[in-house]
Amino acid sequence: MAPPMKTGRRNLSYTFLEPNLDSLGCLAKKITPDESTEFRKRYGYILSLLKMPFTKYEQEGVHTLLQFYNPSLRCFTFTDYLLVPTLEEYSLFLGVPIKNEVPYYNTMKAPDSIEIAKALYLSKSVVEANLTKKGGGLGFRMEFLVKRGCDAAEAKEWDTFRAILALSIYGIMMFSDVPDFVDMNAIHLFILQNPVPTLLGDVYHSIHHRNSQKGGLVRCCAPLLYRWFRSHLPERGAFVDNRHTSKWAERIMGLRAKDIVCYNRSLEDMEVIMSCGKFKNVPLIGLRGGINYNPVLARRTYEYAFISPPEQTEIAENIFYHSATNIGQMAEAVQAWKSICWRDKKHFGQRDCATYEDYTEWVKTVANTQGMPFPPKDPLYLPAGVQPDIG
């Protein structure tokens, strides 16, 4: 049996990017219902990012989540369960497929004005006249994109409008850096149309880095991270009912593995990226650096159980770097993505929703080794058939 859970681990203070969405919202209001449908066909569900609230409540939720980060496993470790953000979940949320190719890395050759003009349905001269420097790099100011997008909507130049709106979401919501500015990283990612590996790379790299630095600014699309987190939490009952009377930490500590929403049926027909190249796991490449993540730990997300703990080689800490200081490790990751190991559900064997003791005890031991950031709480949801003690 696992020893009693250690608590009292120091909580860290995190902040999140809060981009100005006023101008982007004005642009989005120009889209018609018909064009909204066409927008989804071309660019997925990224417009929904503008409808994801990230108020104080959601920020507190993500802030609480980050206290449970386990740097050795690259996941979030709770009392008797793990949560692992995956490429496939992010792809599902955004309606954007993961391409079978090397994702964006920041030493890629930048697109020229002709490529940018083609992607935005603009003339080369307009692109060159409006590319400007801000924050040390080239890009478009939002005032230009909003004006050109609104003009395109007025003229019913819908290809141009949709492209400018999508690019603006990439630059302001998905890959925000300089305020009110869409930089060349975002432009390049928009042209490649393969944002999911970079989005997840930003999540893991930034959280891991800030964890090692004892907190600070987390540079990722935090509203999307919140949506992922919330998708695994109960939708009804005590967890929801106590929203206004209990803190996030108290509610999370009252959950157990049986309460967590592990499986998303929409993932049923998706192939899973389990490893790349020489790595037994996946070397993600974010905008500012890279890190491996361990999709094997997300078996329950695909409705397959762990009978025993994972193999150590599948969860090895084998890569973490900053792009500015370690081009060599980035080159290794890029090379690995040239050999992507996709697996269908047969890889996991027979579907199994059961919870097995050996795996559960391993999770409890991992959680105990790290320690919990908050005091233990009685379960919010009692086992089936057990009546609450009402004294």
Secondary structure, DSSP 8 states (H G I E B T S, - for coil): ------B-----EEEE-----HHHHHHHTT--HHHHHHHHHHHTTGGGGGGS---HHHHHHHHHHHTTEETTTTEEE-SS-EE---HHHHHHHHT----SS----TTS----HHHHHHHHT--HHHHHHH-EEETTEEEEEHHHHHHHHHHHHHTT-HHHHHHHHHHHHIIIIIS--STTEEEHHHHHHHHHT--HHHHHHHHHHHHHHHHHTTEEEE-S-HHHHHHHHHHTS-SSSHHHHTTTTS-HHHHHHT--GGGS----GGGTT--EEEEETT-SSEEEE-SSEEEEE-GGGGGGGGT---SS---GGGG----EEETTT-HHHHHHHHHHTTSEEEE-GGGG-S------HHHHHHHHHHHHHH-BSS-----SS--TT------
